[in-house]
């Protein structure tokens, strides 16, 4: 059965509306007659904003720059692979690479059509990376005195003496980028760029271009642009969440690490690069290799030095120290004077699993202080709802106080000591039962008791 003209018209309209490339057509007077969904999306405009209006009344162009669509119409020439930056009716900057051509019917010019590929996001990413290559953190910014954390810091500090690649392993929120920046800042590369990229934040279609760069004409919309390896020349490139990078790109990354040369997409020229790579993972690499999501040869190439950052639940000794630092930070930020947390809150914090680790603890303190007014102490009712609805394992039966004239860190140690003593008394000095009730290992409780000079003598 042959389609009618009306059916063909509907088919053409559906194709134009659903194709994944911007289509913008104007008539001979410069008024828009076709403006598809992809074009509306990349220009953040509606059909009513553009259709049947003169192009020159809707869009603005930089000085000495003109519309490629109007140029093609006026000169009756095809324009290929031209990068264009312009502004929509709200002043938002848009960057596209255009294929534009005039349209004739019966030997008469009837309009022009532009096929546009959006490269705005890539342009912004590249600018952001070029503008943000400095480190903000040093080893002295890493807070905590637990043995497991100090071991991680010691390994990271030894890594500053060499140029070897580093793999940092730790759960989300443990501070992997803080460690990476500290290694760079204490190394001989500190005067050169530090460039960071989260591999999970960028789709596969863009990450290759961002890492290795592009050459004009490599694909539709490609422009000459350096990749992150070139931007980090002489310095450090942090590849965050490496386990999110697909296997195909892992093979290309391995080649760059082995040969110390990078080839932009679409180019045959290899560019020597002197870059130290620090990669981070939030999973056990052995599990990821076993699941075939990480190449074993890439793992060995990166894990020359491996830093394991312990989760917060395994270094609860550091919680009082971190609480003190976060109180100081948010007091300064919010212009408040919160001095401490209540014994109930401390006890809850010491028992909580902290799946979000240090970042989660910081957010808990920040959220609590946002609902406070003039109080000096964070209490349970200040905590976010998802904490308050959890039933604490131990409810104190005694009033626990601290000497408010002491420094905050010492007050927190006093509170911790009293919580442990009370729990021991409830269990008549039984170490195993007390540790279980406090949500920690027997060894951890014994370590705390020794550090806080707590004995079970005289307990019944």
C-alpha positions in Angstrom: 0.0 0.0 0.0 1.4 3.4 -1.0 1.5 6.2 1.5 -0.5 9.3 0.9 1.1 12.7 0.8 -0.4 13.4 4.3 1.1 10.2 5.7 4.5 10.9 4.2 4.4 14.4 5.7 3.7 12.9 9.2 6.6 10.4 8.7 9.0 13.2 7.7 7.9 15.3 10.7 8.4 12.4 13.1 11.9 11.7 11.8 12.9 15.3 12.1 11.5 15.6 15.6 13.2 12.4 16.9 16.6 12.4 15.2 19.5 12.9 17.6 20.9 16.0 15.8 19.8 19.6 15.9 17.9 20.7 12.8 17.1 24.3 12.1 15.7 25.5 8.8 14.9 29.1 7.6 13.1 30.4 4.6 14.6 33.0 2.2 13.5 35.9 4.5 15.5 34.4 7.5 12.4 33.2 9.4 12.5 29.8 11.1 10.3 27.1 9.6 11.7 23.9 11.1 13.1 23.7 14.6 13.3 20.1 16.0 13.4 18.8 19.6 17.2 18.2 19.6 17.8 21.8 18.6 15.4 23.1 21.2 17.1 21.0 23.9 20.7 22.2 23.0 19.6 25.8 22.8 17.3 25.6 25.8 14.5 27.3 23.9 10.9 26.4 23.0 9.3 26.2 19.5 7.3 29.4 20.4 10.6 31.2 21.1 11.9 30.6 17.5 9.4 29.3 15.0 8.2 31.9 12.4 10.6 34.6 13.8 13.5 36.2 12.2 16.7 34.5 13.2 18.4 37.9 13.8 15.8 38.9 16.3 16.2 35.7 18.5 19.9 34.9 18.7 23.0 37.1 19.4 26.5 36.6 18.1 29.9 37.8 19.3 31.5 40.7 17.7 32.8 40.0 14.2 30.9 36.6 14.2 27.8 35.8 12.2 25.2 33.1 11.8 26.4 30.2 9.7 22.8 29.6 8.7 22.4 33.1 7.4 25.8 32.9 5.7 24.8 29.8 3.9 21.5 31.4 2.8 23.0 34.7 1.6 26.1 33.2 -0.1 24.2 30.1 -1.4 27.2 28.0 -0.3 27.6 24.9 1.9 29.3 25.4 5.2 31.0 22.3 6.7 32.3 21.5 10.2 32.3 25.1 11.4 32.4 25.7 15.2 30.0 28.5 16.2 29.5 30.2 19.6 26.4 32.3 20.1 23.8 33.2 22.7 20.1 32.3 23.1 17.3 34.8 24.0 18.3 34.6 27.7 22.0 35.2 27.1 23.1 31.6 27.7 26.2 30.7 25.7 25.9 27.8 23.2 28.7 26.2 21.2 27.9 24.0 18.2 29.6 22.5 15.2 27.5 23.0 12.1 26.8 21.5 8.7 24.8 24.1 6.8 23.6 24.2 3.2 21.2 26.2 1.0 18.0 24.5 -0.3 16.7 25.0 -3.8 13.5 23.9 -5.5 12.8 24.3 -9.2 16.1 26.2 -9.6 15.0 28.8 -7.0 16.4 29.3 -3.5 13.8 28.5 -0.9 15.8 28.5 2.3 18.7 27.0 4.2 19.1 24.1 6.7 21.6 23.7 9.5 22.5 20.4 11.2 24.1 21.1 14.6 26.0 19.0 17.0 26.2 20.4 20.6 29.8 20.6 22.0 28.9 23.1 24.8 29.4 20.6 27.6 32.8 19.5 26.2 33.9 23.2 25.9 32.9 23.9 29.5 34.7 20.7 30.7 37.9 21.7 29.0 37.7 25.3 30.3 37.0 24.0 33.8 40.0 21.6 33.8 42.3 24.4 32.5 41.1 26.8 35.2 41.1 24.3 38.1 44.4 22.6 38.3 45.7 23.6 41.7 45.6 21.6 44.9 43.8 22.7 48.0 44.9 20.0 50.4 48.1 18.9 52.2 48.9 16.1 54.5 48.4 18.3 57.5 44.7 18.6 56.5 44.2 14.8 57.0 42.6 14.5 60.5 43.0 11.5 62.7 45.4 9.7 64.9 44.3 6.1 64.6 47.0 3.5 63.7 45.3 2.5 60.4 45.0 6.0 59.2 48.6 6.9 60.2 49.8 3.8 58.2 48.0 5.1 55.1 49.5 8.5 55.5 53.0 7.0 55.9 52.6 5.1 52.7 51.3 8.1 50.9 54.2 10.3 52.2 56.7 7.7 50.9 55.1 8.0 47.5 56.1 11.6 47.3 59.7 10.7 46.9 59.3 8.9 43.6 57.5 9.4 40.2 55.7 6.0 40.3 52.0 5.7 39.6 49.7 5.4 42.7 46.5 3.5 43.3 44.4 4.8 46.2 41.7 2.4 47.5 38.9 3.4 49.8 35.2 3.6 50.2 33.2 6.6 49.1 33.7 9.5 51.4 37.0 8.4 53.0 39.0 11.2 51.4 40.8 9.7 48.4 41.2 13.0 46.5 42.5 14.6 49.7 45.3 11.9 49.7 45.9 12.4 46.0 46.2 16.2 46.3 48.5 15.8 49.3 50.8 13.4 47.4 51.1 15.9 44.5 51.6 18.9 46.7 54.5 17.2 48.6 56.2 15.9 45.4 58.6 17.4 43.0 55.7 17.9 40.6 53.9 20.4 42.9 54.8 23.4 40.7 53.1 21.7 37.7 49.4 21.1 37.1 47.2 18.8 39.2 44.3 17.7 37.0 41.4 15.6 38.3 38.7 13.7 36.4 35.9 11.5 37.9 35.6 8.6 35.4 32.0 7.9 36.5 30.8 11.4 35.9 31.3 11.5 32.1 29.6 9.2 29.6 31.7 6.9 27.5 31.1 8.9 24.4 32.9 11.9 25.9 35.5 10.5 28.3 37.8 9.3 25.5 37.8 12.8 24.0 38.4 14.4 27.3 41.3 12.1 28.3 43.2 12.0 25.0 42.0 15.1 23.1 40.6 15.6 19.7 41.7 16.7 16.2 39.4 18.8 14.0 37.5 16.6 11.6 38.0 13.4 13.6 34.2 13.1 13.8 31.2 15.4 13.4 31.7 18.3 15.8 35.3 17.5 16.6 37.7 20.4 17.2 41.3 20.7 18.0 41.5 20.3 21.8 44.1 19.0 24.2 43.1 16.1 26.4 43.7 15.8 30.2 47.1 14.1 29.7 48.4 17.1 27.8 46.8 19.5 30.3 48.6 17.7 33.1 52.0 17.8 31.3 54.8 17.6 33.9 52.3 17.3 36.7 49.7 14.8 38.1 46.5 13.4 36.6 44.0 12.0 39.1 41.6 9.4 37.6 38.9 9.1 40.2 36.7 6.0 40.3 38.9 4.2 37.7 36.7 1.1 38.1 34.0 3.0 36.2 36.1 3.2 33.0 35.1 0.8 30.3 37.5 -2.0 29.3 38.0 -0.5 25.8 39.3 2.7 27.2 41.4 0.9 29.8 43.4 -0.7 27.0 44.1 2.8 25.5 45.0 4.1 28.9 47.4 1.2 29.5 49.1 2.0 26.2 49.6 5.7 27.2 51.1 4.6 30.5 53.5 2.2 28.9 54.7 4.3 26.0 54.3 7.8 27.7 52.8 9.1 24.5 49.2 10.2 23.7 47.5 10.3 20.3 44.5 12.6 19.9 41.4 11.2 18.4 41.6 11.5 14.6 45.4 12.2 14.7 48.3 10.1 13.6 50.8 12.1 15.6 51.9 10.9 19.0 52.6 13.5 21.7 55.1 12.7 24.4 53.6 13.2 27.9 55.3 13.3 31.3 52.5 12.7 33.7 52.2 10.9 37.0 48.9 9.1 37.2 47.1 8.6 40.5 44.0 6.4 40.3 41.3 5.8 42.9 38.9 3.0 43.4 36.0 2.6 45.8 35.9 -1.2 45.4 38.3 -4.1 46.1 40.4 -4.3 42.9 40.6 -8.1 43.2 36.8 -8.3 43.1 36.7 -5.9 40.1 39.3 -7.9 38.2 37.4 -11.1 38.9 34.2 -9.5 37.6 36.2 -8.5 34.4 35.6 -4.8 34.9 39.3 -4.0 35.4 42.2 -5.2 33.3 44.8 -7.0 35.4 47.7 -5.5 33.4 46.3 -2.0 34.0 46.0 -2.8 37.7 49.6 -3.8 38.0 50.8 -0.8 36.0 48.9 1.6 38.4 49.3 -0.2 41.7 53.1 0.4 41.9 52.3 2.1 45.2 49.0 1.2 46.8 47.4 3.3 49.6 44.5 1.7 51.5 42.3 4.3 53.3 40.4 2.7 56.2 36.6 3.3 56.5 35.5 5.5 59.4 33.8 2.5 61.1 37.3 0.9 61.5 38.9 4.0 63.0 36.3 5.3 65.4 39.1 6.7 67.6 39.2 9.5 65.1 35.5 10.5 65.4 35.9 12.9 68.3 38.8 14.6 66.5 36.8 15.0 63.3 33.7 16.2 65.3 35.9 19.0 66.8 37.2 20.0 63.4 33.8 20.0 61.7 32.3 22.1 64.6 35.1 24.7 64.1 34.6 24.7 60.3 30.8 25.2 60.4 30.9 27.6 63.3 33.1 29.8 61.2 31.0 29.3 58.1 27.6 29.9 59.8 28.9 32.4 62.4 27.7 30.2 65.3 29.2 29.1 68.6 28.3 25.5 69.0 30.8 24.1 71.5 30.1 20.4 71.7 27.8 17.4 71.1 25.8 15.7 73.7 26.8 12.4 75.3 23.8 10.7 73.5 25.0 12.0 70.2 28.6 11.0 70.8 27.5 7.5 71.8 25.3 7.3 68.7 28.1 8.5 66.5 30.6 6.0 68.0 28.2 3.1 67.2 27.0 4.2 63.8 28.3 2.3 60.7 29.0 5.5 58.7 28.5 4.0 55.2 29.3 7.5 53.8 32.4 7.7 56.0 34.0 11.1 56.9 31.9 12.9 54.3 28.7 11.6 56.0 29.9 12.7 59.4 30.6 16.2 58.1 27.1 16.3 56.5 25.6 15.1 59.8 27.3 18.0 61.8 26.4 20.5 59.1 22.7 19.4 58.9 22.4 19.5 62.7 23.8 23.0 63.0 21.4 24.2 60.3 18.4 23.6 62.6 20.0 25.1 65.7 19.6 28.6 66.9 21.5 29.7 70.0 22.2 26.3 71.5 25.7 25.4 72.4 25.3 21.6 72.2 24.1 19.3 69.4 21.5 17.0 70.8 19.7 14.0 69.3 16.7 16.1 68.2 19.0 18.2 66.1 20.2 15.3 64.0 18.6 14.6 60.6 15.5 12.4 60.7 17.1 9.3 59.3 19.5 9.3 62.3 16.8 10.1 64.9 14.6 7.3 63.8 17.4 4.8 64.5 17.1 3.4 68.0 20.5 3.8 69.8 21.9 0.5 71.2 22.7 2.0 74.6 20.7 4.7 76.4 22.6 6.4 79.2 21.0 6.1 82.6 23.3 8.6 84.2 23.9 12.3 83.4 27.2 12.6 81.7 28.9 16.0 81.7 32.3 17.4 80.7 34.3 20.4 81.8 33.4 23.1 79.4 36.5 25.1 80.3 38.7 22.5 78.6 39.6 22.5 74.9 36.9 20.7 72.7 39.1 17.7 72.0 39.6 17.0 75.7 35.9 17.5 76.4 35.1 14.8 73.8 37.6 12.4 75.3 36.0 13.0 78.7 32.6 12.2 77.3 34.0 9.1 75.5 35.5 7.9 78.8 32.3 8.3 80.7 30.2 6.4 78.0 32.6 3.5 78.1 32.7 3.4 81.9 28.9 3.4 82.1 28.6 0.6 79.6 31.2 -1.5 81.5 29.2 -0.9 84.7 26.0 -2.1 83.0 27.8 -5.3 82.0 29.7 -5.7 85.3 33.0 -5.2 83.6 32.5 -8.0 81.0 34.6 -6.8 78.1 33.1 -8.9 75.3 29.5 -8.0 76.1 30.4 -4.3 76.6 32.1 -4.2 73.2 29.2 -5.9 71.5 26.7 -3.4 73.0 29.0 -0.5 72.0 29.2 -1.8 68.4 33.0 -2.4 68.4 35.5 -5.2 68.5 36.9 -6.5 71.8 40.3 -5.4 70.7 39.1 -1.9 69.9 37.4 -1.5 73.3 40.6 -2.7 75.1 42.7 -0.2 73.2 40.3 2.6 74.1 40.3 1.6 77.8 44.1 1.6 77.9 44.3 4.9 76.1 41.7 6.5 78.5 43.1 4.8 81.6 39.9 2.8 82.3 40.1 -0.4 84.4 37.4 -2.9 85.5 38.6 -3.1 89.0 35.8 -2.9 91.6 33.0 -3.3 89.0 30.2 -5.7 89.9 
